[in-house]
Amino acid sequence: MKSGFMKSGLMKNESMKTGPIRILYGVQATGNGHITRARVMQQALAQRNIEVDYVFSGRAKDKLFDMAQFGDYQVLRGLTFATEAGKINYAKTAIEASLLTLWRDIKQLSLQHYDLVITDFEPVTAWAARRAGVPCIGLGHQYAFQYAVPRAEDNWVASMVMRWFAPASIALGAHWHHFNAPILPPLIHVAAPERPVQPEQVLVYLPFEDPNTVLQLLAPIKDYQFHFFSDGLKAGQYGQIQVHPFGRESFQLQLQSAASVLCNAGFELASEALHLGKRILVKPVFGQMEQASNALALSQLGYGQACRQLSTERIAQWLAIAPVVQVVYPDVAAAVADWLLAGNWQQPGLLCDELWQQVVASTR
């Protein structure tokens, strides 16, 4: 495996840090995947008594839930992409973006008491670190795109967004495979499941699709029990479809008992499903390069199936014949936390090599 990091160059005091460190951790809160990853990292960092303050952006504070573990966290506006009916709405995105507010937040975010910034594709902390010359580690799936990973629907706009939305001086990207690059395995919760798997149960999480359309697609498939998490429908039983409001604990329990997962092509949920050994079908958000690339990677690796358009026939076919792949990942968050404490941030490749040697994949 190659070892290395982003070519933007190291910032001051970045080569080696000894003694206690204080970290500012920025999290892109538009989707739940970044927050899920931050939850796992928070536990690992807290267990090692590392002092961390958290910043979330891209979602209003009253839309965040189960956030007590992050203590006295900050919420900033940041930047996000508006979606509508499974597609990115670029006009709405431009209207809702406030570059003036973003620049003000970057200038006002004081980093004088921090030794390190970690950004999970969060722009305010990333740009504040760049402006102040503070070491910044990009920890998250998007940073894997610094390397030769599968790409789909790529264009210069998508490439610029990946590179400059939340730039970091050291890239610690995560993916389902190393692709011969210094990329981490997924950072997920690795504890043993509390519930047995029910073969007929299907977890459905499609936050970027019209929920009524999803109901119509699932209704004719009578041989399965669908647990559909959606904030756009009234909770309750709709035939063989149980609609749930989104809650972290209930979602995790249903994920454990489901044999199959139908979702958009975000990284974190598919990672958890792979680790638990679930049948996977993803539908990428149209116009979102990262999700299209994730769908391509799942298909190329043979880890799951993907479709550009959902239909009753496609879902039924997937449930009937798709194999199940399980990829058991190690405790990546614990290893990253130990690596941060060691202070030799110039060597992410060695960390990645050690973790991939512990990955075990199987098919049934």
C-alpha positions as CSV (number, residue, x, y, z in Angstrom):
1,M,0.0,0.0,0.0
2,K,1.1,3.5,-0.7
3,S,1.3,5.8,2.3
4,G,0.8,9.5,2.3
5,F,-1.5,12.4,2.6
6,M,-2.9,15.4,0.7
7,K,-0.4,17.3,-1.3
8,S,-1.3,20.7,0.1
9,G,1.6,20.5,2.5
10,L,2.0,20.2,6.2
11,M,1.2,23.2,8.4
12,K,3.1,24.4,11.4
13,N,3.8,22.0,14.3
14,E,2.2,19.2,12.3
15,S,5.0,16.6,12.2
16,M,4.9,15.5,15.8
17,K,2.8,16.4,18.8
18,T,3.7,15.1,22.3
19,G,1.8,15.4,25.5
20,P,-1.9,16.2,25.9
21,I,-3.7,17.5,22.9
22,R,-6.9,19.6,22.6
23,I,-9.0,19.0,19.5
24,L,-11.7,21.0,17.7
25,Y,-13.8,18.5,15.8
26,G,-16.1,19.8,12.9
27,V,-18.9,17.6,11.6
28,Q,-21.0,18.1,8.5
29,A,-24.5,17.6,9.9
30,T,-26.5,17.6,6.7
31,G,-26.9,13.9,6.7
32,N,-26.8,11.5,9.6
33,G,-23.8,9.5,8.4
34,H,-21.2,12.1,9.4
35,I,-22.8,12.4,12.9
36,T,-22.9,8.6,13.2
37,R,-19.1,8.6,12.5
38,A,-18.6,11.4,15.0
39,R,-20.5,9.4,17.7
40,V,-18.1,6.5,17.3
41,M,-15.1,8.8,17.4
42,Q,-16.4,10.7,20.4
43,Q,-16.6,7.5,22.4
44,A,-13.0,6.5,21.5
45,L,-11.6,9.9,22.2
46,A,-13.4,10.2,25.5
47,Q,-12.2,6.8,26.6
48,R,-8.6,8.2,26.2
49,N,-9.4,11.4,28.0
50,I,-8.7,13.5,25.0
51,E,-10.1,17.0,25.3
52,V,-12.5,17.7,22.3
53,D,-14.9,20.4,21.4
54,Y,-17.5,19.8,18.7
55,V,-18.8,22.0,15.9
56,F,-21.8,21.0,13.7
57,S,-22.9,22.8,10.6
58,G,-25.4,22.3,7.8
59,R,-28.5,21.6,9.9
60,A,-30.5,23.7,12.4
61,K,-29.9,22.9,16.1
62,D,-33.6,21.9,16.6
63,K,-33.3,19.3,13.9
64,L,-30.4,17.5,15.7
65,F,-31.3,14.7,18.1
66,D,-29.5,12.5,20.7
67,M,-26.6,14.9,21.0
68,A,-25.9,14.8,24.7
69,Q,-22.6,12.8,24.2
70,F,-21.1,15.9,22.5
71,G,-21.4,18.1,25.5
72,D,-21.5,21.9,24.9
73,Y,-21.3,21.7,21.1
74,Q,-21.6,24.6,18.7
75,V,-24.0,24.8,15.7
76,L,-23.1,27.0,12.7
77,R,-24.9,27.5,9.4
78,G,-22.1,26.2,7.2
79,L,-23.0,25.0,3.7
80,T,-25.3,22.2,2.4
81,F,-26.9,20.9,-0.7
82,A,-30.6,21.1,-1.1
83,T,-32.4,18.0,-2.5
84,E,-35.8,17.4,-3.9
85,A,-37.4,14.1,-5.0
86,G,-34.0,12.3,-4.9
87,K,-32.1,14.9,-6.9
88,I,-29.8,17.8,-5.9
89,N,-31.6,21.1,-6.6
90,Y,-28.7,23.4,-7.6
91,A,-30.9,26.5,-7.8
92,K,-32.3,26.0,-4.3
93,T,-28.8,25.3,-3.1
94,A,-27.5,28.6,-4.4
95,I,-30.4,30.5,-3.0
96,E,-30.0,29.0,0.5
97,A,-26.2,29.3,0.6
98,S,-25.0,32.3,2.6
99,L,-21.3,32.8,1.7
100,L,-21.2,36.0,3.8
101,T,-22.3,34.1,6.9
102,L,-19.8,31.3,6.1
103,W,-16.9,33.8,5.8
104,R,-18.0,35.5,9.0
105,D,-18.1,32.2,10.9
106,I,-14.7,31.2,9.6
107,K,-13.1,34.5,10.7
108,Q,-14.8,34.4,14.1
109,L,-14.0,30.8,15.0
110,S,-11.0,31.0,17.4
111,L,-8.5,28.2,17.3
112,Q,-5.9,29.6,19.6
113,H,-6.5,27.0,22.3
114,Y,-6.4,24.0,20.0
115,D,-3.5,21.8,18.9
116,L,-5.4,20.1,16.1
117,V,-8.6,20.4,14.0
118,I,-10.4,17.3,12.8
119,T,-13.0,18.0,10.1
120,D,-15.5,15.5,8.7
121,F,-16.2,17.5,5.6
122,E,-17.2,20.5,7.7
123,P,-16.2,23.7,5.9
124,V,-16.0,26.3,8.8
125,T,-13.5,24.4,10.9
126,A,-11.5,23.3,7.8
127,W,-11.1,26.8,6.4
128,A,-10.6,28.3,9.9
129,A,-7.7,25.9,10.4
130,R,-6.3,26.7,7.0
131,R,-6.5,30.4,7.7
132,A,-4.9,30.1,11.1
133,G,-2.2,27.6,10.1
134,V,-3.4,24.9,12.6
135,P,-3.0,21.2,11.6
136,C,-6.2,19.8,10.2
137,I,-7.0,16.2,9.6
138,G,-9.8,15.4,7.2
139,L,-11.5,12.3,8.7
140,G,-14.3,10.9,6.6
141,H,-15.4,9.2,3.5
142,Q,-15.0,12.2,1.2
143,Y,-11.3,12.4,1.8
144,A,-10.9,8.9,0.2
145,F,-11.6,10.7,-3.1
146,Q,-8.1,12.2,-3.0
147,Y,-7.0,8.8,-4.3
148,A,-7.9,6.5,-7.2
149,V,-11.2,5.1,-5.9
150,P,-14.2,4.3,-8.1
151,R,-15.8,7.4,-9.5
152,A,-19.1,8.0,-11.3
153,E,-20.8,11.1,-12.6
154,D,-17.5,13.0,-12.1
155,N,-17.1,16.5,-13.4
156,W,-15.0,19.6,-12.6
157,V,-17.7,21.0,-10.3
158,A,-17.8,17.8,-8.3
159,S,-14.0,17.5,-8.2
160,M,-13.7,21.1,-6.9
161,V,-16.3,20.5,-4.3
162,M,-14.5,17.4,-3.0
163,R,-11.2,19.2,-2.9
164,W,-12.2,22.6,-1.6
165,F,-15.4,22.3,0.3
166,A,-13.6,21.3,3.5
167,P,-9.8,21.1,2.7
168,A,-7.5,19.4,5.1
169,S,-3.7,19.2,5.4
170,I,-3.8,15.4,6.1
171,A,-6.4,13.2,4.5
172,L,-7.7,10.2,6.4
173,G,-10.3,9.0,4.1
174,A,-12.5,5.9,4.7
175,H,-13.8,3.4,2.2
176,W,-15.0,-0.2,1.9
177,H,-11.7,-1.2,0.3
178,H,-8.2,0.3,0.4
179,F,-7.8,0.6,-3.4
180,N,-4.0,0.4,-2.8
181,A,-4.0,3.8,-1.1
182,P,-3.7,5.1,2.5
183,I,-7.4,4.8,3.2
184,L,-9.1,3.6,6.4
185,P,-11.8,1.0,6.7
186,P,-15.1,2.4,7.7
187,L,-15.4,4.0,11.2
188,I,-18.5,2.2,12.6
189,H,-19.9,0.9,15.8
190,V,-18.5,-2.7,16.1
191,A,-20.3,-4.1,19.1
192,A,-22.1,-7.4,18.8
193,P,-25.8,-7.0,17.8
194,E,-28.5,-7.3,20.5
195,R,-31.2,-8.7,18.3
196,P,-31.4,-11.8,16.0
197,V,-31.9,-11.4,12.3
198,Q,-35.4,-11.9,10.9
199,P,-35.1,-13.1,7.3
200,E,-38.3,-11.4,6.1
201,Q,-37.5,-7.9,7.6
202,V,-36.2,-5.1,5.4
203,L,-34.9,-1.7,6.7
204,V,-35.8,1.1,4.4
205,Y,-34.1,4.5,4.7
206,L,-34.5,6.8,1.7
207,P,-34.5,10.4,3.1
208,F,-33.9,12.0,-0.3
209,E,-36.9,10.2,-2.0
210,D,-40.6,11.2,-1.9
211,P,-41.9,9.0,0.9
212,N,-45.4,8.5,-0.7
213,T,-43.7,7.2,-3.8
214,V,-41.7,4.8,-1.7
215,L,-44.8,3.5,0.0
216,Q,-46.4,2.8,-3.4
217,L,-43.4,0.9,-4.6
218,L,-43.3,-1.3,-1.5
219,A,-47.0,-2.0,-1.2
220,P,-47.2,-4.8,-3.8
221,I,-44.4,-6.8,-2.2
222,K,-46.3,-8.9,0.3
223,D,-43.8,-11.5,1.5
224,Y,-41.6,-9.1,3.5
225,Q,-42.0,-6.8,6.5
226,F,-40.7,-3.3,5.7
227,H,-39.5,-0.9,8.4
228,F,-39.5,2.4,6.7
229,F,-37.9,5.3,8.6
230,S,-39.3,8.6,7.3
231,D,-40.1,12.0,8.9
232,G,-42.3,12.8,5.9
233,L,-45.1,10.3,6.8
234,K,-47.3,9.7,9.8
235,A,-45.9,6.9,11.9
236,G,-47.9,3.7,11.8
237,Q,-48.7,0.5,10.0
238,Y,-49.4,0.6,6.3
239,G,-50.1,-3.0,5.5
240,Q,-46.8,-4.9,5.6
241,I,-45.0,-1.5,5.9
242,Q,-44.3,-0.1,9.4
243,V,-43.4,3.6,9.2
244,H,-41.1,4.9,12.0
245,P,-40.0,8.4,12.9
246,F,-36.3,8.7,12.8
247,G,-34.7,7.9,16.2
248,R,-31.2,6.6,16.6
249,E,-32.0,3.8,19.1
250,S,-35.0,2.5,17.3
251,F,-33.1,2.7,14.0
252,Q,-30.2,0.7,15.3
253,L,-32.5,-2.0,16.7
254,Q,-34.3,-2.4,13.4
255,L,-31.0,-2.5,11.5
256,Q,-29.8,-5.4,13.7
257,S,-33.0,-7.5,13.1
258,A,-33.3,-6.7,9.3
259,A,-31.8,-9.2,6.8
260,S,-31.9,-6.5,4.0
261,V,-31.3,-2.8,3.7
262,L,-32.8,-0.5,1.0
263,C,-31.2,3.0,1.2
264,N,-29.7,5.8,-0.7
265,A,-26.0,5.5,-1.5
266,G,-24.6,7.3,1.5
267,F,-21.5,5.7,3.0
268,E,-22.1,5.1,6.7
269,L,-25.4,3.1,6.6
270,A,-24.0,0.8,3.9
271,S,-20.9,0.4,5.9
272,E,-22.9,-0.7,9.0
273,A,-25.0,-3.0,6.8
274,L,-21.9,-4.6,5.3
275,H,-20.3,-5.1,8.8
276,L,-23.5,-6.8,10.0
277,G,-24.0,-8.9,6.9
278,K,-27.1,-7.4,5.4
279,R,-28.3,-7.7,1.8
280,I,-27.9,-4.2,0.3
281,L,-29.6,-2.2,-2.5
282,V,-28.7,1.4,-2.9
283,K,-30.3,4.2,-5.0
284,P,-27.9,7.1,-5.4
285,V,-29.1,10.7,-5.2
286,F,-29.2,12.0,-8.8
287,G,-26.4,14.5,-9.5
288,Q,-24.5,13.6,-6.3
289,M,-21.1,12.4,-7.4
290,E,-20.2,10.8,-4.1
291,Q,-23.4,8.7,-4.0
292,A,-23.0,7.6,-7.6
293,S,-19.4,6.6,-6.9
294,N,-20.5,4.7,-3.8
295,A,-23.0,2.8,-5.8
296,L,-20.4,2.0,-8.4
297,A,-17.9,0.8,-5.7
298,L,-20.5,-1.5,-4.1
299,S,-21.3,-3.1,-7.4
300,Q,-17.6,-3.4,-8.5
301,L,-16.6,-4.9,-5.2
302,G,-19.6,-7.3,-5.3
303,Y,-20.7,-6.0,-1.9
304,G,-24.2,-4.9,-2.9
305,Q,-26.5,-3.9,-5.7
306,A,-27.4,-0.5,-7.1
307,C,-30.1,1.0,-9.3
308,R,-30.6,4.4,-10.8
309,Q,-34.4,4.2,-10.5
310,L,-36.4,2.4,-7.9
311,S,-39.3,0.1,-9.0
312,T,-41.4,-2.6,-7.4
313,E,-39.9,-5.2,-9.8
314,R,-36.3,-4.2,-9.1
315,I,-36.8,-4.3,-5.3
316,A,-38.6,-7.7,-5.5
317,Q,-35.9,-9.1,-7.7
318,W,-33.1,-8.0,-5.3
319,L,-34.8,-9.5,-2.3
320,A,-35.4,-12.8,-4.1
321,I,-31.9,-13.5,-5.5
322,A,-29.2,-11.1,-4.3
323,P,-26.4,-12.8,-2.2
324,V,-25.4,-11.5,1.2
325,V,-21.8,-10.3,1.8
326,Q,-20.4,-9.6,5.2
327,V,-17.3,-7.6,5.7
328,V,-16.2,-7.5,9.3
329,Y,-14.2,-4.4,10.1
330,P,-12.0,-3.7,13.1
331,D,-12.4,-1.0,15.7
332,V,-11.1,1.8,13.5
333,A,-12.1,4.6,15.8
334,A,-10.0,3.2,18.7
335,A,-7.0,2.8,16.4
336,V,-7.4,6.4,15.1
337,A,-7.7,7.7,18.6
338,D,-4.5,5.9,19.6
339,W,-2.8,7.2,16.5
340,L,-3.8,10.8,17.4
341,L,-2.3,10.4,20.9
342,A,0.9,9.0,19.4
343,G,1.3,12.3,17.6
344,N,3.0,11.0,14.4
345,W,0.4,12.4,12.1
346,Q,2.7,12.1,9.0
347,Q,2.3,8.3,8.9
348,P,-1.4,7.5,8.1
349,G,-0.3,4.8,5.7
350,L,1.1,2.6,8.5
351,L,-2.2,2.9,10.4
352,C,-4.2,2.0,7.4
353,D,-2.1,-1.0,6.6
354,E,-2.5,-2.4,10.1
355,L,-6.3,-2.0,10.0
356,W,-6.8,-3.6,6.6
357,Q,-4.9,-6.7,7.8
358,Q,-7.7,-7.3,10.3
359,V,-10.6,-7.1,7.8
360,V,-12.5,-10.4,7.0
361,A,-15.0,-10.7,4.1
362,S,-17.4,-13.6,3.4
363,T,-20.4,-14.4,1.2
364,R,-23.5,-16.5,1.8
